[in-house]
């Protein structure tokens, strides 16, 4: 599996763990994984990056939630969906604690997951909150250019002379 696809799958695993954590805030990531496994002989195979990301987010929930709350305009944290909340925690964790990951990549991946797991407004909402964080927390970070849209160079039209 190419690195980008593997990283996307890992983020999806981390999102699922953070989403589940919203239902069981007293649990650890390891406990959530143990409960999800069919039995001890068949543990859930979790990507190491997904585990690192989910654990780091779980360790810093208060800081992540404070950063989210500061950027919510007209909303309270307890009013946003669990999926949006988990996605914001996931992406913010990457943005604040994983310097090797470009900020734009974290935002783009969260928006893509929001398209899949959120409601119709979730992608725009996620993008807005994360964009505000990026502008304040990482003002010198270069946003990653989306790779899904090709760059199209304009084609110069020949100039027609009168009478041609």
MDTraj code that builds the backbone (N, CA, C; nanometers):
import mdtraj as md
import numpy as np

residues = "UNK UNK UNK UNK UNK UNK UNK UNK UNK UNK UNK UNK UNK UNK UNK UNK UNK UNK UNK UNK UNK UNK UNK UNK UNK UNK UNK UNK UNK UNK UNK UNK UNK UNK UNK UNK UNK UNK UNK UNK UNK UNK UNK UNK UNK UNK UNK UNK UNK UNK UNK UNK UNK UNK UNK UNK UNK UNK UNK UNK UNK UNK UNK UNK UNK UNK UNK UNK UNK UNK UNK UNK UNK UNK UNK UNK UNK UNK UNK UNK UNK UNK UNK UNK UNK UNK UNK UNK UNK UNK UNK UNK UNK UNK UNK UNK UNK UNK UNK UNK UNK UNK UNK UNK UNK UNK UNK UNK UNK UNK UNK UNK UNK UNK UNK UNK UNK UNK UNK UNK UNK UNK UNK UNK UNK UNK UNK UNK UNK UNK UNK UNK UNK UNK UNK UNK UNK UNK UNK UNK UNK UNK UNK UNK UNK UNK UNK UNK UNK UNK UNK UNK UNK UNK UNK UNK UNK UNK UNK UNK UNK UNK UNK UNK".split()
xyz = np.array([
    [0.0856, -0.1172, 0.0000],
    [0.0000, 0.0000, 0.0000],
    [0.0903, 0.1236, 0.0000],
    [0.0686, 0.2201, -0.0901],
    [0.1510, 0.3410, -0.0915],
    [0.1428, 0.4145, 0.0423],
    [0.2475, 0.4920, 0.0719],
    [0.2546, 0.5619, 0.2004],
    [0.1333, 0.6493, 0.2274],
    [0.0859, 0.7233, 0.1257],
    [-0.0276, 0.8130, 0.1454],
    [-0.1537, 0.7339, 0.1814],
    [-0.1783, 0.6242, 0.1138],
    [-0.2957, 0.5416, 0.1436],
    [-0.2826, 0.4771, 0.2813],
    [-0.1619, 0.4345, 0.3158],
    [-0.1387, 0.3745, 0.4471],
    [-0.1607, 0.4779, 0.5570],
    [-0.1114, 0.5994, 0.5358],
    [-0.1288, 0.7055, 0.6350],
    [-0.2759, 0.7431, 0.6481],
    [-0.3491, 0.7454, 0.5372],
    [-0.4924, 0.7768, 0.5416],
    [-0.5676, 0.6690, 0.6206],
    [-0.5342, 0.5416, 0.5982],
    [-0.5979, 0.4326, 0.6722],
    [-0.5643, 0.4428, 0.8206],
    [-0.4417, 0.4813, 0.8534],
    [-0.4027, 0.4978, 0.9932],
    [-0.4816, 0.6108, 1.0582],
    [-0.4992, 0.7203, 0.9868],
    [-0.5795, 0.8309, 1.0411],
    [-0.7234, 0.7868, 1.0648],
    [-0.7739, 0.7053, 0.9758],
    [-0.9106, 0.6557, 0.9921],
    [-0.9214, 0.5675, 1.1170],
    [-0.8200, 0.4858, 1.1421],
    [-0.8179, 0.4045, 1.2637],
    [-0.8114, 0.4937, 1.3881],
    [-0.7251, 0.5941, 1.3838],
    [-0.7127, 0.6852, 1.4976],
    [-0.8436, 0.7601, 1.5201],
    [-0.9083, 0.8018, 1.4118],
    [-1.0391, 0.8676, 1.4226],
    [-1.1393, 0.7760, 1.4910],
    [-1.1445, 0.6494, 1.4498],
    [-1.2393, 0.5545, 1.5101],
    [-1.2139, 0.5402, 1.6601],
    [-1.0875, 0.5368, 1.6991],
    [-1.0547, 0.5254, 1.8413],
    [-1.0957, 0.6516, 1.9182],
    [-1.0712, 0.7681, 1.8603],
    [-1.1099, 0.8927, 1.9276],
    [-1.2615, 0.9079, 1.9319],
    [-1.3280, 0.8622, 1.8274],
    [-1.4743, 0.8653, 1.8272],
    [-1.5279, 0.7755, 1.9390],
    [-1.4739, 0.6561, 1.9487],
    [-1.5154, 0.5634, 2.0544],
    [-1.4842, 0.6209, 2.1926],
    [-1.3722, 0.6896, 2.2049],
    [-1.3342, 0.7512, 2.3318],
    [-1.4385, 0.8545, 2.3768],
    [-1.5070, 0.9164, 2.2821],
    [-1.6093, 1.0141, 2.3188],
    [-1.7271, 0.9491, 2.3920],
    [-1.7466, 0.8202, 2.3725],
    [-1.8520, 0.7466, 2.4435],
    [-1.8032, 0.6903, 2.5768],
    [-1.6714, 0.6732, 2.5880],
    [-1.6108, 0.6145, 2.7080],
    [-1.4912, 0.6996, 2.7514],
    [-1.5157, 0.8213, 2.7995],
    [-1.4048, 0.9124, 2.8283],
    [-1.3105, 0.8650, 2.9386],
    [-1.3543, 0.7716, 3.0195],
    [-1.2688, 0.7210, 3.1265],
    [-1.1742, 0.6113, 3.0781],
    [-1.1957, 0.5600, 2.9604],
    [-1.1150, 0.4488, 2.9070],
    [-0.9847, 0.4999, 2.8466],
    [-0.8895, 0.4079, 2.8360],
    [-0.7657, 0.4374, 2.7640],
    [-0.7792, 0.3810, 2.6224],
    [-0.6917, 0.4216, 2.5365],
    [-0.6921, 0.3696, 2.3995],
    [-0.6686, 0.2181, 2.4020],
    [-0.5780, 0.1729, 2.4859],
    [-0.5504, 0.0284, 2.4966],
    [-0.6748, -0.0478, 2.5413],
    [-0.7507, 0.0086, 2.6341],
    [-0.8733, -0.0570, 2.6798],
    [-0.9776, -0.0620, 2.5682],
    [-0.9875, 0.0438, 2.4920],
    [-1.0821, 0.0446, 2.3804],
    [-1.0450, -0.0618, 2.2778],
    [-0.9169, -0.0755, 2.2509],
    [-0.8720, -0.1784, 2.1567],
    [-0.8991, -0.3182, 2.2108],
    [-0.8760, -0.3367, 2.3382],
    [-0.8991, -0.4685, 2.3985],
    [-1.0473, -0.5061, 2.3929],
    [-1.1352, -0.4086, 2.4136],
    [-1.2795, -0.4351, 2.4076],
    [-1.3254, -0.4658, 2.2651],
    [-1.2571, -0.4092, 2.1668],
    [-1.2962, -0.4281, 2.0267],
    [-1.2500, -0.5622, 1.9712],
    [-1.1483, -0.6217, 2.0337],
    [-1.0941, -0.7485, 1.9847],
    [-1.1930, -0.8615, 2.0122],
    [-1.2114, -0.9519, 1.9163],
    [-1.3030, -1.0648, 1.9370],
    [-1.2609, -1.1517, 2.0547],
    [-1.1316, -1.1721, 2.0713],
    [-1.0779, -1.2458, 2.1859],
    [-0.9277, -1.2199, 2.1922],
    [-0.8635, -1.2704, 2.2970],
    [-0.7211, -1.2441, 2.3160],
    [-0.6345, -1.3016, 2.2047],
    [-0.6793, -1.4076, 2.1423],
    [-0.6017, -1.4695, 2.0347],
    [-0.6125, -1.3935, 1.9035],
    [-0.7115, -1.3036, 1.8919],
    [-0.7333, -1.2278, 1.7689],
    [-0.7375, -1.0778, 1.7979],
    [-0.6236, -1.0193, 1.8352],
    [-0.6243, -0.8766, 1.8655],
    [-0.6485, -0.7933, 1.7384],
    [-0.6973, -0.6745, 1.7590],
    [-0.7174, -0.5819, 1.6479],
    [-0.5797, -0.5376, 1.5990],
    [-0.5577, -0.5443, 1.4703],
    [-0.4310, -0.5000, 1.4125],
    [-0.4396, -0.3499, 1.3863],
    [-0.3676, -0.2743, 1.4649],
    [-0.3702, -0.1298, 1.4534],
    [-0.2364, -0.0804, 1.4019],
    [-0.2418, 0.0118, 1.3092],
    [-0.1218, 0.0737, 1.2544],
    [-0.0469, 0.1473, 1.3660],
    [0.0853, 0.1375, 1.3706],
    [0.1622, 0.2055, 1.4758],
    [0.1402, 0.3573, 1.4769],
    [0.1285, 0.4181, 1.3598],
    [0.1023, 0.5620, 1.3547],
    [-0.0356, 0.5931, 1.4132],
    [-0.1349, 0.5112, 1.3829],
    [-0.2698, 0.5319, 1.4363],
    [-0.2679, 0.5266, 1.5889],
    [-0.1976, 0.4299, 1.6428],
    [-0.1865, 0.4169, 1.7887],
    [-0.1157, 0.5371, 1.8493],
    [-0.0061, 0.5778, 1.7874],
    [0.0690, 0.6935, 1.8372],
    [-0.0175, 0.8188, 1.8358],
    [-0.0897, 0.8384, 1.7266],
    [-0.1754, 0.9555, 1.7116],
    [-0.2911, 0.9527, 1.8115],
    [-0.3593, 0.8403, 1.8231],
    [-0.4725, 0.8295, 1.9159],
    [-0.4268, 0.8464, 2.0605],
    [-0.3148, 0.7851, 2.0972],
    [-0.2637, 0.7993, 2.2336],
    [-0.2222, 0.9427, 2.2642],
    [-0.1560, 1.0072, 2.1702],
    [-0.1127, 1.1456, 2.1900],
    [-0.2337, 1.2368, 2.2062],
    [-0.3357, 1.2163, 2.1251],
    [-0.4576, 1.2962, 2.1370],
    [-0.5242, 1.2711, 2.2717],
    [-0.5344, 1.1443, 2.3124],
    [-0.5981, 1.1098, 2.4394],
    [-0.5235, 1.1707, 2.5580],
    [-0.3920, 1.1797, 2.5472],
    [-0.3108, 1.2396, 2.6535],
    [-0.3294, 1.3908, 2.6623],
    [-0.3774, 1.4523, 2.5561],
    [-0.3838, 1.5985, 2.5486],
    [-0.5243, 1.6503, 2.5197],
    [-0.6262, 1.5781, 2.5627],
    [-0.7641, 1.6162, 2.5318],
    [-0.7990, 1.7569, 2.5799],
    [-0.7561, 1.7919, 2.6997],
    [-0.7900, 1.9251, 2.7524],
    [-0.7307, 2.0354, 2.6660],
    [-0.6053, 2.0215, 2.6285],
    [-0.5401, 2.1223, 2.5448],
    [-0.6054, 2.1283, 2.4069],
    [-0.6360, 2.0125, 2.3487],
    [-0.6990, 2.0091, 2.2173],
    [-0.8385, 2.0715, 2.2226],
    [-0.9161, 2.0353, 2.3247],
    [-1.0509, 2.0903, 2.3369],
    [-1.0490, 2.2406, 2.3618],
    [-0.9508, 2.2893, 2.4376],
    [-0.9383, 2.4337, 2.4603],
    [-0.9087, 2.5057, 2.3287],
    [-0.8198, 2.4474, 2.2474],
    [-0.7869, 2.5077, 2.1174],
    [-0.9078, 2.5077, 2.0250],
    [-0.9873, 2.4027, 2.0296],
    [-1.1084, 2.3956, 1.9474],
    [-1.2085, 2.5006, 1.9960],
    [-1.2326, 2.5044, 2.1255],
    [-1.3313, 2.5963, 2.1832],
    [-1.3003, 2.7418, 2.1509],
    [-1.1718, 2.7770, 2.1520],
    [-1.1316, 2.9148, 2.1215],
    [-1.1717, 2.9571, 1.9808],
    [-1.1819, 2.8618, 1.8896],
    [-1.2094, 2.8947, 1.7490],
    [-1.3552, 2.8765, 1.7098],
    [-1.4378, 2.8265, 1.7986],
    [-1.5788, 2.8062, 1.7662],
    [-1.6517, 2.9395, 1.7753],
    [-1.7106, 2.9795, 1.6663],
    [-1.7847, 3.1058, 1.6628],
    [-1.9334, 3.0726, 1.6671],
    [-1.9983, 3.1094, 1.7770],
    [-2.1402, 3.0840, 1.7899],
    [-2.1752, 2.9399, 1.8241],
    [-2.0763, 2.8610, 1.8620],
    [-2.0987, 2.7212, 1.8975],
    [-2.0330, 2.6931, 2.0309],
    [-2.0834, 2.5943, 2.0986],
    [-2.0188, 2.5418, 2.2188],
    [-1.9691, 2.4024, 2.1838],
    [-1.8611, 2.3632, 2.2466],
    [-1.7988, 2.2343, 2.2162],
    [-1.8959, 2.1184, 2.2306],
    [-1.9817, 2.1223, 2.3318],
    [-2.0744, 2.0113, 2.3530],
    [-2.1885, 2.0090, 2.2511],
    [-2.1960, 2.1085, 2.1619],
    [-2.3014, 2.1128, 2.0607],
    [-2.2569, 2.0574, 1.9251],
    [-2.1262, 2.0363, 1.9067],
    [-2.0822, 1.9824, 1.7779],
    [-2.0932, 1.8300, 1.7815],
    [-2.1052, 1.7705, 1.6653],
    [-2.1221, 1.6249, 1.6590],
    [-1.9987, 1.5529, 1.7122],
    [-2.0188, 1.4321, 1.7578],
    [-1.9058, 1.3513, 1.8074],
    [-1.8043, 1.3257, 1.6958],
    [-1.8530, 1.3051, 1.5746],
    [-1.7616, 1.2804, 1.4626],
    [-1.6761, 1.4044, 1.4363],
    [-1.7381, 1.5213, 1.4299],
    [-1.6626, 1.6448, 1.4065],
    [-1.5643, 1.6692, 1.5201],
    [-1.6066, 1.6448, 1.6413],
    [-1.5200, 1.6636, 1.7575],
    [-1.3978, 1.5716, 1.7491],
    [-1.4209, 1.4454, 1.7186],
    [-1.3099, 1.3500, 1.7068],
    [-1.2162, 1.3889, 1.5929],
    [-1.2718, 1.4337, 1.4806],
    [-1.1876, 1.4751, 1.3678],
    [-1.1052, 1.5989, 1.4016],
    [-1.1657, 1.6935, 1.4714],
    [-1.0908, 1.8126, 1.5121],
    [-0.9784, 1.7757, 1.6081],
    [-1.0072, 1.6882, 1.7035],
    [-0.9031, 1.6432, 1.7963],
    [-0.7890, 1.5759, 1.7217],
    [-0.8237, 1.4898, 1.6282],
    [-0.7244, 1.4167, 1.5499],
    [-0.6331, 1.5118, 1.4725],
    [-0.6926, 1.6005, 1.3950],
    [-0.6139, 1.6914, 1.3117],
    [-0.5343, 1.7901, 1.3963],
    [-0.5946, 1.8424, 1.5017],
    [-0.5217, 1.9349, 1.5888],
    [-0.4034, 1.8673, 1.6548],
    [-0.4204, 1.7429, 1.6939],
    [-0.3099, 1.6683, 1.7521],
    [-0.1937, 1.6608, 1.6535],
    [-0.2244, 1.6290, 1.5297],
    [-0.1194, 1.6261, 1.4270],
    [-0.0545, 1.7629, 1.4119],
    [-0.1372, 1.8656, 1.4037],
    [-0.0865, 2.0003, 1.3791],
    [0.0012, 2.0510, 1.4936],
    [-0.0351, 2.0175, 1.6155],
    [0.0369, 2.0710, 1.7308],
    [0.1531, 1.9846, 1.7778],
    [0.1458, 1.8532, 1.7566],
    [0.2450, 1.7646, 1.8152],
    [0.3261, 1.6819, 1.7152],
    [0.2913, 1.6847, 1.5883],
    [0.3619, 1.6053, 1.4875],
    [0.4214, 1.7005, 1.3833],
    [0.5335, 1.7592, 1.4173],
    [0.5943, 1.8601, 1.3306],
    [0.6359, 1.8078, 1.1940],
    [0.6566, 1.6760, 1.1833],
    [0.6986, 1.6187, 1.0555],
    [0.5846, 1.6123, 0.9532],
    [0.4626, 1.6372, 0.9982],
    [0.3465, 1.6325, 0.9087],
    [0.3092, 1.7746, 0.8694],
    [0.3031, 1.8041, 0.7393],
    [0.2636, 1.9390, 0.6975],
    [0.1224, 1.9721, 0.7460],
    [0.1057, 2.0945, 0.7913],
    [-0.0240, 2.1398, 0.8425],
    [-0.1329, 2.1189, 0.7381],
    [-0.1024, 2.1519, 0.6134],
    [-0.2011, 2.1354, 0.5066],
    [-0.2455, 1.9918, 0.4894],
    [-0.1546, 1.8987, 0.5095],
    [-0.1903, 1.7568, 0.4978],
    [-0.2875, 1.7175, 0.6087],
    [-0.2622, 1.7653, 0.7299],
    [-0.3524, 1.7350, 0.8422],
    [-0.4920, 1.7894, 0.8158],
    [-0.4982, 1.9124, 0.7662],
    [-0.6285, 1.9737, 0.7376],
    [-0.6987, 1.8999, 0.6243],
    [-0.6281, 1.8744, 0.5162],
    [-0.6891, 1.8059, 0.4015],
    [-0.7421, 1.6679, 0.4395],
    [-0.6656, 1.5933, 0.5170],
    [-0.7091, 1.4592, 0.5565],
    [-0.8317, 1.4653, 0.6476],
    [-0.8355, 1.5628, 0.7380],
    [-0.9519, 1.5771, 0.8259],
    [-1.0766, 1.6127, 0.7450],
    [-1.0604, 1.6989, 0.6459],
    [-1.1737, 1.7365, 0.5606],
    [-1.2220, 1.6148, 0.4818],
    [-1.1303, 1.5344, 0.4315],
    [-1.1699, 1.4134, 0.3580],
    [-1.2448, 1.3159, 0.4480],
    [-1.1973, 1.2985, 0.5708],
    [-1.2681, 1.2102, 0.6643],
    [-1.4044, 1.2694, 0.7010],
    [-1.4132, 1.4015, 0.7102],
    [-1.5414, 1.4669, 0.7402],
    [-1.6422, 1.4430, 0.6277],
    [-1.5942, 1.4394, 0.5047],
    [-1.6834, 1.4099, 0.3916],
    [-1.7410, 1.2699, 0.4040],
    [-1.6625, 1.1812, 0.4594],
    [-1.7034, 1.0410, 0.4705],
    [-1.7885, 1.0140, 0.5943],
    [-1.7541, 1.0773, 0.7065],
    [-1.8183, 1.0439, 0.8336],
    [-1.9052, 1.1552, 0.8925],
    [-1.8977, 1.2736, 0.8375],
    [-1.9742, 1.3844, 0.8922],
    [-2.0987, 1.4140, 0.8114],
    [-2.1698, 1.5158, 0.8552],
    [-2.2869, 1.5589, 0.7791],
    [-2.2410, 1.6507, 0.6651],
    [-2.3348, 1.7071, 0.5929],
    [-2.3019, 1.7891, 0.4762],
    [-2.2193, 1.9123, 0.5111],
    [-2.2386, 1.9662, 0.6299],
    [-2.1680, 2.0876, 0.6715],
    [-2.0322, 2.0588, 0.7357],
    [-2.0072, 1.9347, 0.7719],
    [-1.8862, 1.8998, 0.8467],
    [-1.7560, 1.9380, 0.7753],
    [-1.7396, 1.9104, 0.6457],
    [-1.6121, 1.9450, 0.5835],
    [-1.5792, 2.0944, 0.5927],
    [-1.6780, 2.1777, 0.5660],
    [-1.6554, 2.3226, 0.5718],
    [-1.6263, 2.3673, 0.7157],
    [-1.7014, 2.3114, 0.8103],
    [-1.6830, 2.3442, 0.9511],
    [-1.5427, 2.3048, 0.9974],
    [-1.5027, 2.1821, 0.9673],
    [-1.3701, 2.1308, 1.0056],
    [-1.2613, 2.2182, 0.9443],
    [-1.2749, 2.2487, 0.8163],
    [-1.1768, 2.3309, 0.7469],
    [-1.1653, 2.4690, 0.8123],
    [-1.2789, 2.5280, 0.8484],
    [-1.2770, 2.6609, 0.9092],
    [-1.2071, 2.6627, 1.0438],
    [-1.2392, 2.5676, 1.1286],
    [-1.1776, 2.5628, 1.2618],
    [-1.0281, 2.5349, 1.2498],
    [-0.9925, 2.4372, 1.1692],
    [-0.8506, 2.4025, 1.1557],
    [-0.7718, 2.5137, 1.0869],
    [-0.8344, 2.5812, 0.9920],
    [-0.7685, 2.6944, 0.9267],
    [-0.7389, 2.8054, 1.0266],
    [-0.8329, 2.8309, 1.1178],
    [-0.8113, 2.9327, 1.2216],
    [-0.6953, 2.8935, 1.3116],
    [-0.6870, 2.7671, 1.3471],
    [-0.5760, 2.7203, 1.4301],
    [-0.4448, 2.7366, 1.3539],
    [-0.4449, 2.6973, 1.2280],
    [-0.3221, 2.7057, 1.1481],
    [-0.2730, 2.8499, 1.1388],
    [-0.3639, 2.9435, 1.1220],
    [-0.3239, 3.0841, 1.1109],
    [-0.2688, 3.1374, 1.2426],
    [-0.3204, 3.0901, 1.3557],
    [-0.2759, 3.1402, 1.4854],
    [-0.1595, 3.0619, 1.5439],
    [-0.1657, 2.9306, 1.5374],
    [-0.0645, 2.8469, 1.6015],
    [0.0607, 2.8270, 1.5164],
    [0.0419, 2.8176, 1.3854],
    [0.1534, 2.7889, 1.2955],
    [0.1534, 2.8910, 1.1808],
    [0.1716, 3.0214, 1.2129],
    [0.1582, 3.1232, 1.1089],
    [0.2620, 3.1134, 0.9972],
    [0.3763, 3.0512, 1.0232],
    [0.4800, 3.0409, 0.9206],
    [0.4750, 2.9102, 0.8433],
    [0.3795, 2.8241, 0.8779],
    [0.3683, 2.6947, 0.8094],
    [0.3119, 2.7161, 0.6703],
    [0.3718, 2.6501, 0.5762],
    [0.3241, 2.6576, 0.4390],
    [0.2148, 2.5554, 0.4192],
    [0.0939, 2.5982, 0.3796],
    [-0.0098, 2.4991, 0.3549],
    [0.0268, 2.4124, 0.2359],
    [-0.0044, 2.2860, 0.2480],
    [0.0231, 2.1929, 0.1391],
    [-0.0779, 2.2151, 0.0279],
    [-0.0296, 2.2186, -0.0926],
    [-0.1191, 2.2347, -0.2060],
    [-0.1931, 2.1042, -0.2304],
    [-0.3244, 2.1109, -0.2555],
    [-0.3983, 1.9873, -0.2820],
    [-0.3414, 1.9167, -0.4042],
    [-0.3263, 1.7853, -0.3916],
    [-0.2713, 1.7089, -0.5028],
    [-0.3803, 1.6517, -0.5922],
    [-0.5050, 1.6616, -0.5492],
    [-0.6119, 1.6007, -0.6260],
    [-0.6555, 1.6864, -0.7448],
    [-0.6245, 1.8151, -0.7424],
    [-0.6645, 1.9013, -0.8526],
    [-0.5429, 1.9296, -0.9398],
    [-0.5497, 1.8960, -1.0669],
    [-0.4359, 1.9207, -1.1526],
    [-0.4199, 2.0700, -1.1816],
    [-0.2967, 2.1110, -1.2023],
    [-0.2707, 2.2477, -1.2408],
    [-0.2859, 2.2564, -1.3920],
    [-0.3635, 2.3514, -1.4365],
    [-0.3873, 2.3672, -1.5791],
    [-0.3241, 2.4979, -1.6235],
    [-0.2325, 2.4878, -1.7164],
    [-0.1679, 2.6059, -1.7713],
    [-0.2556, 2.6623, -1.8821],
    [-0.2732, 2.7963, -1.8857],
    [-0.3540, 2.8531, -1.9929],
    [-0.2842, 2.8348, -2.1275],
    [-0.3628, 2.8110, -2.2271],
    [-0.3098, 2.7958, -2.3621],
    [-0.3267, 2.9286, -2.4325],
    [-0.2177, 2.9798, -2.4851],
    [-0.2244, 3.1084, -2.5550],
    [-0.2955, 3.0892, -2.6876],
    [-0.3930, 3.1715, -2.7122],
    [-0.4654, 3.1677, -2.8391],
    [-0.3845, 3.2448, -2.9421],
    [-0.3776, 3.1978, -3.0647],
    [-0.3068, 3.2734, -3.1671],
    [-0.3821, 3.4031, -3.1965],
    [-0.3055, 3.5045, -3.2175],
    [-0.3682, 3.6329, -3.2507],
    [-0.3986, 3.6334, -3.3993],
    [-0.5195, 3.6605, -3.4313],
    [-0.5630, 3.6630, -3.5702],
    [-0.5459, 3.8057, -3.6248],
    [-0.4855, 3.8147, -3.7345],
    [-0.4687, 3.9433, -3.8019],
    [-0.5963, 3.9734, -3.8788],
    [-0.6324, 4.1009, -3.8893],
    [-0.7502, 4.1354, -3.9691],
    [-0.7351, 4.0808, -4.1107],
    [-0.8363, 4.0230, -4.1607],
    [-0.8364, 3.9693, -4.2960],
    [-0.7920, 3.8249, -4.3031],
    [-0.7543, 3.7612, -4.1907],
    [-0.7151, 3.6201, -4.1924],
    [-0.8342, 3.5318, -4.2017],
])
top = md.Topology()
chain = top.add_chain()
for i, resn in enumerate(residues, 1):
    res = top.add_residue(resn, chain, resSeq=i)
    for name in ("N", "CA", "C"):
        top.add_atom(name, md.element.get_by_symbol(name[0]), res)
traj = md.Trajectory(xyz[None], top)
